[in-house]
Amino acid sequence: MGTSCQIAGCKNDTPAALAEQRLCVLHFTLSLEASCSEMRRETALGNAPQERQREIMKFITEHGERLARVATSGLHLTDDLKARILSTFLTLMNLRENLDRSNMRSSFGRSGHLPR
């Protein structure tokens, strides 16, 4: 028998790919969306140090891979959960794009010309 989601009041099971987080698919995606929003705000001005940018890239990679394992594991997912997973992938992609744009702006600002 699977583990229940750790969120109070949630009766959904935790899939194997999320056992470490102890979250159901819905609460994992909600948590991931919230984390991505915080990181987008953090990087929006282009002031995040290189080390923090590497941490964010690692976060995107690890959580994207975990989400892919959940989505392709053969779990029975409702259409709403499938849509939520796709939306969360888009959020991860937007965070990555935001980080790239932030790097471009900060590179331009330091050198006075566009990076090659």
C-alpha positions in Angstrom: 0.0 0.0 0.0 1.2 3.5 -0.9 2.0 6.4 1.4 -0.6 9.1 1.9 0.2 12.7 1.0 1.7 14.7 3.9 -0.6 17.7 3.4 -3.2 17.8 6.2 -6.6 16.6 5.0 -5.4 15.2 1.7 -6.3 11.6 1.2 -4.5 11.0 -2.0 -1.6 8.5 -2.3 1.9 9.5 -3.0 3.2 7.9 -6.2 6.6 6.1 -6.1 8.3 8.9 -8.0 7.3 11.3 -5.2 7.9 9.1 -2.2 10.8 11.3 -1.1 8.6 14.4 -1.1 5.6 12.5 0.4 3.2 14.5 -1.8 0.4 13.5 -4.1 0.7 14.7 -7.7 -1.6 17.7 -7.1 0.3 19.0 -4.1 3.6 18.4 -5.8 2.7 20.5 -8.8 1.2 23.2 -6.5 4.4 23.3 -4.5 6.6 23.4 -7.6 4.5 26.2 -9.1 5.0 28.3 -5.9 8.7 27.6 -5.8 9.1 28.6 -9.5 7.2 31.9 -8.8 9.5 32.8 -6.0 12.6 32.0 -8.2 11.2 34.0 -11.1 10.8 37.0 -8.8 14.3 36.5 -7.4 15.9 36.4 -10.9 13.7 39.0 -12.6 16.2 41.9 -11.9 19.2 39.9 -13.0 21.0 40.3 -9.6 21.1 36.6 -8.7 24.7 35.5 -8.1 26.2 32.7 -10.3 26.0 30.2 -7.6 22.3 30.8 -7.1 21.7 30.6 -10.8 23.4 27.2 -10.8 21.1 26.1 -7.9 18.0 27.2 -9.8 19.2 25.3 -12.9 19.7 22.2 -10.8 16.2 22.7 -9.3 14.7 23.0 -12.8 16.5 19.8 -14.0 15.7 17.7 -11.0 12.1 18.6 -10.7 11.5 18.4 -14.4 12.9 14.9 -14.5 10.8 13.9 -11.4 7.6 15.4 -13.0 8.4 13.5 -16.2 8.7 10.2 -14.2 5.3 10.9 -12.6 3.7 11.7 -15.9 5.0 8.7 -17.7 4.8 6.1 -14.9 1.5 4.6 -15.9 -0.5 6.1 -13.1 -4.1 6.7 -13.8 -4.3 10.5 -14.1 -7.4 12.5 -14.6 -7.6 15.0 -17.4 -7.3 17.8 -14.9 -4.1 16.3 -13.4 -2.7 15.9 -16.9 -3.4 19.5 -17.6 -1.8 20.6 -14.3 1.3 18.5 -15.1 1.6 20.1 -18.5 1.1 23.6 -17.0 3.8 22.9 -14.4 6.2 21.8 -17.2 5.4 25.1 -18.9 6.2 27.0 -15.6 9.6 25.2 -15.4 10.3 26.1 -19.0 9.3 29.8 -18.4 11.6 29.9 -15.3 14.5 28.6 -17.4 13.7 31.2 -20.1 13.5 33.9 -17.5 16.9 32.9 -16.1 18.4 33.0 -19.6 17.0 36.5 -20.3 18.2 37.6 -16.9 21.7 36.4 -17.8 21.6 38.2 -21.2 20.6 41.5 -19.5 23.3 41.3 -16.8 25.9 40.4 -19.5 24.9 43.3 -21.6 24.9 45.7 -18.6 28.4 44.7 -17.6 30.0 44.9 -21.0 28.0 47.5 -22.8 27.4 45.3 -25.8 25.5 42.2 -26.6 27.0 38.8 -25.7 28.0 36.6 -28.6 
